[in-house]
Amino acid sequence: MSTLEEHVDIDVPVDVAWDSLHRVESYPRFLEGVREARTEGANRAHLDVEAGGRAQAFDTQITDRADTHTMEWKTTSGPDLAGSFSLLPIDQQHTRVQARIEYDPSAVREAFGGPKGFAQATAIERLVRNDLEQFKGLVEQGR
């Protein structure tokens, strides 16, 4: 498994960011390639994704640790992916969003195609960084 960690600082209180992170239906607005997302029960979500010219459906299990503002997730169908989003208050009006993604590079390549090795890792890093910036913009606009 490979691990990717990225973060972005956003200009909203931690509770606002936490609420925004849990609006699964808004994921297509900031997660590149997500065409549709919906909750399916208290701790499950379904995402229809298109990447590398391929469509893929993901079912995910979500575990919240509200006391630490951490949302952990893992796929239960589709490629083997897992990760977490941790929200760290910087002060009363600013929050750091830390994303951690664990993935099997060969499974990701098989599911979506694309480059191998370092090129794939660089592409995934750029994608996650862009998604965090999109989340930042979306949350800050909704103030």
C-alpha angles and dihedrals in degrees: 000000000000123000128212124189125188135158142192131193115227132194099236134087117268093251092056091050091046092053091047092050090057095055094098092177089064094057093099087062093063110013110081113230096017105124098175135005131182139168117248107192130326098309107017135084136184122213129188107206135184119196133152089008092300130111118221134174121217129194113196137192115217126202120189125205097188093176089067097027091242125144114194121192140177134181117251093186133024121029118357104262133151137169150135142238115214122190116206120187111231091184134325094293103032134064135187114220111204118193122196119186125186117194143159105238093210092051091050091049091048092049098043109013119221134121129338133235120348093003090057093048090050092049092050091047091051091047094051092045090051092047091053091050090050090050089050091053094046095048095044091050091052094059 
